[in-house]
Amino acid sequence: MIGVVQLIRGLVMAALLMGAAGTLVEATGIVGREAAKAHQRGGIKFKWLNQQLVGGGK
């Protein structure tokens, strides 16, 4: 009986891990496509990004 419970637990854990891995792969693809679009539009200005991250510095 314990073996059956452990088998089911293992299958559930495997399914969760596969789902998480699939989500990460999908998210990576989305981020890659958005990065390509941003690159085609000229990217971002790092001066602006730095000001947003660390403050205006004025």
Legacy VTK file of the C-alpha trace (Angstrom):
# vtk DataFile Version 3.0
C-alpha trace
ASCII
DATASET POLYDATA
POINTS 58 float
0.000 0.000 0.000
2.836 2.392 0.852
4.424 1.644 -2.503
1.243 2.690 -4.316
1.099 5.946 -2.370
4.737 6.666 -3.159
4.134 5.881 -6.852
1.196 8.293 -6.999
3.175 10.947 -5.113
6.051 10.500 -7.572
3.717 10.849 -10.553
2.165 14.010 -9.114
5.589 15.516 -8.433
6.770 14.623 -11.943
3.670 16.253 -13.432
4.235 19.413 -11.379
7.888 19.591 -12.408
7.014 19.086 -16.080
4.374 21.812 -15.829
6.825 24.214 -14.217
9.463 23.435 -16.841
6.943 23.996 -19.624
5.956 27.328 -18.123
9.595 28.412 -17.916
10.206 27.438 -21.546
7.115 29.354 -22.649
8.101 32.422 -20.605
11.614 32.328 -22.059
10.156 32.283 -25.564
7.896 35.240 -24.809
10.762 37.249 -23.336
12.942 36.397 -26.344
10.309 37.593 -28.803
9.805 40.815 -26.855
13.571 41.382 -26.742
13.764 40.939 -30.511
10.957 43.469 -30.989
12.672 45.950 -28.657
15.949 45.486 -30.528
14.230 46.179 -33.860
12.696 49.361 -32.405
16.093 50.545 -31.192
16.176 49.041 -27.719
16.103 51.154 -24.599
18.239 53.990 -23.398
20.384 52.769 -20.524
20.619 56.269 -19.058
16.838 56.256 -18.634
16.894 52.709 -17.207
19.628 53.589 -14.704
17.662 56.640 -13.562
14.596 54.459 -13.020
16.554 51.894 -11.034
18.761 54.101 -8.849
16.966 57.431 -8.870
17.201 60.655 -10.779
20.634 61.706 -9.583
19.891 65.314 -10.502
LINES 1 59
58 0 1 2 3 4 5 6 7 8 9 10 11 12 13 14 15 16 17 18 19 20 21 22 23 24 25 26 27 28 29 30 31 32 33 34 35 36 37 38 39 40 41 42 43 44 45 46 47 48 49 50 51 52 53 54 55 56 57
